[in-house]
Amino acid sequence: MILRSLTWKLTIAFLGVGLIGALVVALLARQSARNEFDRFISERDQTALITAVTNYYVSHASWDGLESEINQAPDLAFYRRSATLFDRDGKVVLANGPYLPGVTVDQAILDATQPLTVANQTVGYIAFGIIQGVQPPAFSPEMLTKTGPSPGQLAFDQRITWAITISAIFATSVALLVGTFLARRLTRSLRELTVATQAMAAGHLEQQVAVRSNDEIGDLARSFNHMSADLSKATHLRKQMTADLAHDLRTPLSILRGYAEGLRDGVLQPSEMIYTVIFDEVTHLQRLVDDLRILSLADAGELSLNRRLVDPAALMERTVLGAFVQAERQQLELKLETEEGLPSVAVDTDRMAQVLNNLVNNALRHTKAGSISLIAKRQAQQVQLIIRDTGSGIAAADVPHIFARFYRGDSSRQREDQASTGLGLAIVKAIVEAHDGQIEVESTVGEGTSFSISLPIA
């Protein structure tokens, strides 16, 4: 109903604009045509009257009897109502307005009229309407001869009015058709958006609409498509996360239940090994809960950070010391490369240590031989912390998803990550972004992986 109302509103708006435009054009065209026609008729009639009176003078060598002869010619009698004729001495022959027959006027009045010549001799003067530049003598309204439009002018005016009326009706019909077409065309995308929005409200999130233009409606359609895709993706991730979380909880809980039932039924006897397994599974559950809590705080923007200025080189040295023993045990070379004079960064040292330790532990887990390098350097207005290994690498198809929650990549890496909650890299990214930083990854299968953290200089 709303869309239909909008369509009709646009149609009426287009129709109104069309009607107003047609009316203005019609009035201007009618007035212009009337003025031009009147001017043409006036010039034609004046020429006809001048020719008639000049021919009369040529035939009679005098103006005597002119008025009666002209009055016998209907057209000339009509046209001469606006004319005043003087003889060569300024005596009024044909009267119009304030000038009475037989009256002699001043030369100033004759100078403002059109001379009539025969054989290069001025035989009289003629003026039409009020003589320009001359103040006429006083006169009474009765002295004026009433004039009006000629029959030809009336007929022309009627034809113009009829043509304009037909044109206005035609223009109105065209405006209605075009207005309806344009209104439906303009609201087409809005109708599609309305249908798609209603479908999303009903739970069908995978809705896309066609982008038909590059204007504001096109931008709205593109934004809707992005929103729909993001919502669909978020819903998919939520479902996947729920399934993965259930899977991660099921395994340790099944182990704990098995041992608990065995101990309860006397099938198993308490032993240090059983207690160790139970402790490890509880620790895994505790770690999973802690990781989920960190992510929930990060999602809500409530992850507390106790920032202070820290030397980036000191952060990397601390990480190397923590990983040194495990690297020695795996016979891996642990390298530290830091630029001198690095500017400080404002970070929560415990949170950033959690990030670096997670990345180094991943590198240790997936590197069977070679080295692990920790690099700190300046890049423009940022400090880069790089963890690079020569391990198994990450498949290209997995790289875009490694920061997703519960994502463990290919099967070989999954086997190596049995103790992982699948939330480590998601937490790494959340903590880095909470520090207004960025994290990127580059990896080649069989050659190794490089994680690069960019932090703003304090």
N, C-alpha and C positions, 0 to 999 in steps of 0.2 A: 504493500500500500504506500509506503514511504517513497519507494523508487518510482511507483506510478505517479505519485504526486509531484516528485521532482521532474519527471519527464514532462508532465503537463505544464509545470511552471516554466520550464525552459521553452516549451513550445509556445506558450502564451507570450513569454518574453521576446522570442524571435518574431512572433506575429506582431506584437506591439511595436517593436523597433521597425519592422517592415512597413506597418501601416503609417507610423509617424513619418518615416522617410518618404513613403509614397505620397502622403498628403502634402508634405512640404514641397516635394518636387512638383507635384501636380499644381499647387497654388502658384509656385514660382513660374512654372512653365505656362500656366494659363495667363498670368499677368504679363509675362514677357511676350507671349504670342499676341495678346490683345494690344499691348503697347506697339509692337512692331507692325501689326496689322493696321492699327489706327494711324501710325506714322505713314505707312505706305498709302493708305486711302487718302490721308490728308494731302500728301505730296501729289498724288494722282489728281485729286479733285482741284487742288490749287492750280496745277498745270492746265487742267481742262478749262477752268474758269478764266485763267489768264489768256489761253488760246482763244476762247469764245469772245471775250470782250475786245481783244486785239483785232480779231477778224471782223467784229462789228464795226470797229472804228475804221478799219481799212475799207469796208464796204460803204460806210455812211459819212466818213470824214468828220464825224461828230459823235458826241456821246448822247445826243438827244434820242429818246425812245428806247434807250438800252434797258432800263429797268423793266418796262412792260414786256419786252421780247424775252428777257431772261426768265421772267415770272411765268411765261408760257411754256418754257422748257422745264419739266418737273425736276430732273436731276440738277440742273444748274440753279434752279430756284432754291433747292434744298442747300446746295453747297455755298451759295452766295450769302447765306445768312451770317457767315462768319467773316465776310469780306467787307472792306471799306474801299471805295474807288474815288480817287480825286482826279480832276482834270489837270492840265499842265499848270494852271494858275493856283491850284490848291483848293478848288471848289469841290465840295462833296457831291459826287454823282450817285453812288450807291451808298446808302447809310448803314452803319452797324454800330451798336452800342451808343456812346454819347454824342456821336457826330451826326447832326441832322442834315438832310439834303439841302443843298444851296448854301450851306455855311462854308466860308473860306477859312482855311487853317493856316497857321504860321509855317514858315519854311523849315523850322526845326522839326515839325511833325513830318513833313515830306521827306526830310533827310533820313528818317527812320523807316521809310517804306521802300517798296520795290518799284523802280521806274518801269513804265511800259513804253517801248520804243517801236516806231514804225518808220522804216527807211532811215534809220539812224537818227530819228527825231523823237524826243521825249514827248509823248502825247498824253501821259497821265501817270498816276501813281496808284499802287494797290497795296493794301495791308490786310493781313489775316489775324483775327483776334485782337488782343490788346497790343498797341504799338509799343515796342520795347524802348525803354529809356525816356518816355514822354508821359508826363502827368496829364491825364485827360481832364477836360472840364467837368464841372459838377453836373450831375444828371440824376434823374429819378429812376427808380426801378422800372417804371412804365416805359422808359426810353429803350430798354434792352429788348432785343428780339430773342425770344426763347429758341434755343437750338437743342438738338438731341441726336443720338446716333442714327445713322442711315439704315435703311432696311438691309443693305448688304452687311453692314457691321453687326446688326442684330442676328442675322442668319449665321454669320461666321462665329459669333460668340456662342450661339447655341450648339454649333457643330463642335467647337473646341470643348465646351462643357460636357457634351455627350461622349466625346472621345476620351476625355480625362476620366469620366465616370466608369466607362468600360475598362480603361487601363487600370483604374484603382481596384475594381472588382477582380480583374485578372491578377494584379500584383498581390492582392490579399490571398487569393487561392494559392498562388505560387509560394507566398511567404508561409502559409499554413502547411503546405506539403514539405517545403524545405525545412521549416522549423521542426516539424515532427520527425523528419529524417535525421536532422542534426541532433535533436534532443535524444533520440534513441541511440544514435551513434555515440554521443558523448556519455550517455549513462550505461552503455553496454558493459564497459569494464566494471562500473560500479555494481551492476546487477550480478556479474560474475563474482565479484568480491563478496557481495552479500550472500550468495549461495554458498561460496566456499567458507565464509565465516560461520554460517549456520551449521555447515557440515562439521567444522572444527569444534563448535560448541557441543555437537552431538557425540564427540569423541573420535571423529575421523580426522586425525591430524595431518595426514599426508595429502594436503591440498595444495595445488599449484594453479595459478591463473595465467592467462596469456598476457604478455606485455605488448600493448598495441600502439604505444606512443612514447615520446620522450618528454612529455610534459608532467605536470604535477600528478595526474592520474596514473601515468606510467611509473613515476617514482613510487607512488602508493602501492601499485601492483608488485613492483620489485621488492619493496620492503615487506609486503605480505608474504611473498614467496620465501624470502630469507627467514622471516619469523616462523613460517610453517615448517621449513626445513630444520631450523634450530629446535623447534618444539618436538618435531618427530625424532630428531637425533637424540635430544635429551630424554625423551620417553624410552627410546630404545636402550640408551645407556643405563637409565634407571632400572629397566627390566633386567638388563644384563648384569648390572651391579647386584640386584637382589638375588639373581640366580647364583652369581659367583660367591656372594656373601654366604648364602645358604650352603653352598658346596664347601667353602672354607670352614664353616662352623661344624658341618656334619662330620668331617673326618676326625678332628680331635675329640668331639663329643662322643662319637662312636667308640673311639679307643678308650676314653674314660669310662663309658658305660660298660664296655666289655670287662675291663679290669675290676670295676666296682661289683659287677654281678659275679665274677669269678671269686673275688674275695668274700662276698656275702655268702655264696653257696659252698664255700670251702674247697672249690676246685683249685684255686690258687692259694699259695701260702705267701704271706707278706715277705717281701725281700727288698733289698736295696735297689735292684734293677727295676722292680715294679714301681717303687716310689720315684725313681729317676724319670721313668717314662711319664708317669702322672704329672710330675713337676714340669717336665718339658712341654707337655700338651697344654697345661694351664698357663705356662709362660707364653706359649704361642697365642692362646686366646686373649691373654692380657695385652699382648702386643697388637693384636688385631683391633681390639677395642680402643686402645690408645691412638692407633693410626686413624681410625674412623673419627675419633673425637677431634684430632688435629684438622682433618679435612673439613669437618662440619664447621669448626671455628673459622677456617679460612674461607669457606663458602659464604659465611655470614659476615665476613669482614671483621671478625672479632678475635683474630689470632693475635695475642699480645706479644709485642716485641720490645725487649729492653735494649734499645739501640745505644751504642757508644762508638766513638771513633777507634778504629782498629787498623793496624798495619796489615795489608793483604798478605805480605810475605809471612807474617807470624801465623796467620790462619793456615796457610799451606804447610808450614813447618810442623805445626801441631798435628795436622792430619797425617803427615809422613811418619811422625813418631808413633802415632796410634796404629799404623798399618805395617810398621817395620817388621815386627816379629812374624806376622803371617806371611809377608812377602819372602822373608828368609826361609820360612818353612817350605814354601812352594818353589823356592829357588828362582824367584823373580827379581829383576833389577828395579829398584824403586828410585826414580829420578826426581829431583826438585830443581826447577829453573825459575828464578825470580829476577825481575829487573831491579836495578838499584834506584832508590829515591821514589818508590811508588807512593802516590798520594793515599791518604787514609780513606776508608769507606765507613759509613755509619751502618752498622749491622748489629743484630743480636748474636753474640758470639756462640751461644749454645745452639741456637737454631741453625746458624750457618755451619757450625761444626757437624750438626746432624746431616745437613745436605752433603757436605764434602765426604763425610764418613760413609754415607749411603752409596755415593758414586764410586768411591774407592773400593768398598766391599763388593760392589757389582763387578768392578774391573778384576778384582782378585778371584771372584767366583768363575769368571768366564775367560780368564787368561791362563792357559796351561804352560806357556813358555814365552820368554821374551821380557818385556819391561812394561812398567806403568809410570807415566810421566805426569807430574803435577807442575803446572806452569802458571805464573802470575805476571801479567804485563799490562801496560797502559794502552788503551785504544781510544784516541780522541778524548772525550770527556767521561770516559768509563774505564773501569778496571776489569780485565778479563781473568777469570780463574778457569783453567782448562785441566780436565782429567782425561788423559789419552792412554789407551792400552793397545797391545798387539794381540788381542784375544781373538775369539771366534767371530766377532762381528755380529751385526744385526741385519736380517734380510730387509731388502728395500721395501717390501710390502708391509713390514712391521714397523718401520721407522716412524710413520705418521701417527701411530697409535701407542707408542711406548709410554706416553705420559697419561694414558687412560687408566682409570681405576680397575684393578684386578686383571690388567692385561699382562700376559707373560710371554708373548711372542711365540716363536716356533717351538716344536716339541723338544728339541735338544736343550734349549734354554729352560724350558719348563722343568725338565728333569734336574737341571742344575739349581733350580729355584724352589725346590720342594719346601724349604723352610721359610720362604718368603710369603708375605701376606698379599702380594700383588698390588700394594698401595705405596710402595717405597718411592717410585719415580713421580707418582701423582703428588705425594707430599713434598718431594723436592721442588717440583714446579710451583706448588702453592706457596712454599716458604720464599722462594726466589722472587716471585711476583709480589708477595707482601712487602719485600724490600725494594719495590719499584724497579726490579731487575728483569732480565730475560735469560732463558736457557735454551740452547740449541744443541742439536746432535748431528753428527756426521758419522757414517759407518759403512764399512765394506766387508762383506762376508769373507772370512779367512784372513783379513788384514788387521782388523781392529776397529775400535770405536773411540770417538772423541766427543766429550761433553764440554760445552763452553758456556760459562756463566758470566753475564755482563752486569756489573753493578755501577750505579752512578757515583761519581766522585763527590765526597762530602764537601 
